[in-house]
Amino acid sequence: MKITLLATLALFSTQLFGQINNADFENWTNLYPHAYEGEMVDSHAVANPTHGYIDNWSFDYDTGISQTTDSYTGTYAVVVHNWYNYAETILSYRDTLSMYPTNITGAYKYVSGNPGISGAGTVIVKSTAGDTIINTQFDFGNAEAWMPFDFSLSTIQATTDPADSIIIHFRNAEESCIGNIMTCNLLFLDNIDVNRTAGVEELSSIAMQVFPNPSAGNITVDAQNTSPTEELTFEVIDLFGKTLVTQHATGGKKVMLDLNALPSGNYILRVHSNDIYLGHERIVIR
């Protein structure tokens, strides 16, 4: 396998640091008048509520989805809310995935009207074999002003398969509205994304062979096309961005890395030369 080249960095970087399409809820289609516009404005102070369909996102009831110009950044945000008093709403995202996300980030507001009630979310990540790698649930507290959030996706299970697909659910509440009101439990969302904590710098045009991959423990990096005067640094990091192995060598030769002490799983190999980032590769230890 080859260290990733500069020509593919733009695609990989997007996948590494966030790959939710329409994460900022700016793109909507088929907008139509809001069924509870008066109540959303008068009772909940929602700015310019409008129903519609969000590109790349789905929901169980469009009556419980509102576009609003009260956004964290940009022009629009989405509000997931009860409608017809008791009917809660689920906003969903499904897509392919090319990395193991370590956290889900974004911004939210939650206006309930029901004490102790809050919104919730779930992130599920599947492997190429269909196994569940991540299944994490989280809760939003009440917040009348926009707040950023960063929830850990720490329940990564051992697997040799790369991440393949992701499912995200946001649910506003399961509780009915109190009193003679049709809409309540408003979960505002904006800038939703999944990402890794590991850093990626610019890549040069160099390419290296990494073998065997998967490996039982020892891997070899073919650095023969680097200069013998180069000082190379090899780092092996886990899926949470923690550096586990660091090894130094001169260029112009094949370098063996002893990774027998690492548990079976997926890692990232990063290569530096005199503080210049040369490339990275996902490696699998069996």
N, C-alpha and C positions, 0 to 999 in steps of 0.2 A: 504494500500500500504506500501511497505517497503523501508527504507533508503537503497540506493544502497550498495552492499557489495564489499569488496576488490577484489573478484574474477572477478567482472565485470567492475572494474575500467578502465582497459586498453581499452576496447571497448568504454565506455562512454567518457573517456578522449579524445579519437580520435574524437568522434562526437562533443564534446564540443569545442575543440580548433582548429578544422580543419578537414574537411572530404572530400575534393576534391581528388579523385583518380587520380594519375599521375599529381599532381599539379605542379611538376617541369619539366614536358615535357621530361622526360628522356627516356620513353618507346615509341618506334615507330615500325611500321611494314610496309612491302611492300615499302621500299625505292626505288626510281627510279630517273634517271637523271633530273636535273632541266631544265625546258623549257626556262628559261631566265637567265641561269647561268652567261654568260658573262656580261650581263647588271647589274645583282645583285652585281657582284664582282666589276666591273669597275666603275659603276655610284653610287653605294650605299655602297661599301666596306663591303658587307655581307660576313662573314667568312663561307666558305664551304656550300653554299646553296644546299639543296637537297629536293626534293619532297618526301612525304610519308604520312602515316596514323598514327595519334596520338592515342595511346590506351586511351579509355574512353572519347575521345573528338570527335566531328563531325564538319563538315564544309559544306558550300554550293558548293564551288569549290576547288578541290584539287590543281588546278593550282595556286591559290592565297595563298597557305600555304607552308612555307619553314621551314625546319629544319636548324639550324645554330649552330656552335660551339662557337659563341659569346654569352655566357650565363652570367646571373647574378651570379648564383652558379651552381655547377655541370658541366656536359658535354654539354648539349644541351639547347636551348631555341627555341621558335617558332616565326616566323615572319608572320604576316597577312598583305597582300599587294594587291594593284591593279595588274591586269594582263590584257594583251591585251588593255592597255591604259585606258579603262573606267570601267572595270569590278572590282568592289570592292568585298570584301570577308567577310563572317561572320564565326567566330569560336564559337562553342557552346558546352555547358556542361549540361547534364541532369542527375539527380540522385535522389534517395530517401534521406530524411533528417530527423534527429531525434532531432533537436534543433532549436531555433530561433537565427540565426546569427545576430550579431550587426554590423559587418563590413566585408568588403572584402579587402584583402591585396595581395600584390605581388610586382613585379618590372617590369618596362617598359622602353623602349626607343621609341621615335617617330621621324622618319626622313621623312619629307614630300616632300620638293622641291616646294610645293605650299604654299605661305605665308598665314597664318591664318587658315590652315586646320589641324585638329587633329582627333585622333581616339576617339572612344566612347565605352561605355559598358553598359549593362543592367543586373540587377539581379532580378529575380522573384522567390518568395517563396510561395508555395501553402499549404493550410491546408488539413487535412484529408477529409474535406467536399468539397474540391476543390476550396475554397475561396482564393483569393489573399491576403496574409498577408503582403508581401513586394513587391514593384515594384519601383525600384530605378534606375535612369540613371545617368551616370557620364561621364566626358570628360577627355581625356589625353591631356596635353599640349605638345608642341614640346620640345624634349630633346634628344640631340645627345649622351649623356652618360646615363648609367643605373641609374634609380632613383626608390627608393621604393615608393609605394603608399599605402594609407590606407583610403578607402572611407567608410563613415558611411552608414549603411542601416537603416536609422532612420524612415522610413515610415512604421512602424509596425502598423497594424490595429487591433482593438479590436476583439478577437476571443477566444472561449473556446477550440477550437480544436488545438492540437499540430501541429507543422510544419511537413509536409509530403514529399514535393518534392521541388527541386530547379532547376532553369533554369538560366544559365549564357550565355550571348551573348557578344562577342567582335567584333566590326566592325572597319575596318581600316579607311575608309573615303567614302564619296559618290561623291567626286570630281574626275574628270578625270585627267590624267597626263598632264602636260604642256610640249609642244614641241614634238619632234619626239622621244618619249620614251615609252616603253611598261609597265614598272613597276614603281610604286611610292607609296607614302603614306604608309611607312613601319612602322607597329606597332609591336615592339618586346615585348614579354611577357615571364615571368618566375615566378615560385614560387607562383602561384595563389591559394588562399585559402579563406575560410570563417570561422569566429571564433567569439567567445564571449569574452567580456572583463572580465568576472567574473573569479576569481581564484579558482582552485581546488587543494587541497593538498592530501596527502596520506590518504586512509581510513583504519580504523582498521576493525576487523572482526565482529564488533557489528552490530546488526540490530534492527530497531525500527519500530513500527507501526504508521502510520500517517492517521488520519481519522477525519471527513469524507473528502473525496477528490474526486471530487470537493466539495467546501464548500460555504455556504452563508456568512461566515465571521469568525466564530470560528472554530479552528481545535485543535485536541488533539494529542499529541505525547506521545506514551507509552514508557517511559524510565524505566520501572520497572526492566529490566535486567541490569541496571547500578548500581553502588555502591551508597548508600546514602551519602557517603563522597565526591562524585564527584561534582564539580562545572560545571554545563552545561550552555552553551550559545547557544541560538537559534537566527539565523539571517534569515530574509526574504529579498531577493534581487530581483530587477526587472530585465528585460531582457537586461538591459544595464550595469549590474553589480553594481548598486547603492543599498546600504543597506537602507531599509525603516523601518524595525522593528528589534529591538534587545531586547531579554528578557533573564534574568538569572534565574536559578533554580537549586536546588540540585537534584541529581539522585535518583533512586529507586522508582519512582512514575510516574503517568501520569501528564503531564503538558499541560494546555490549553493556546493557543495563541489567543489573541483577534486581529483579522485582519479586523474588520468591517470598519475601516477607509480607507482601500485600495480599489481602483477602481476595477471593474471586470477585470479579465485578468489572465495571467500566470506568476508565480513567482517561485523562487528556495528557498527552505528551507535548510539551512546549520546548522549543529550541531557540536559544539566544546565541548571538555571536558578538562579543564585545559590546553588550548592552543593546544590540540591534536584534529585533525579533525576526526570526527566520521562518517559523512556521509552527503548526500544531497538527496533531492527529489523534483521533479517538483510538484507544487501545483496549483490548479485552484480555483480562487475566482469568484463566479457567482453573 
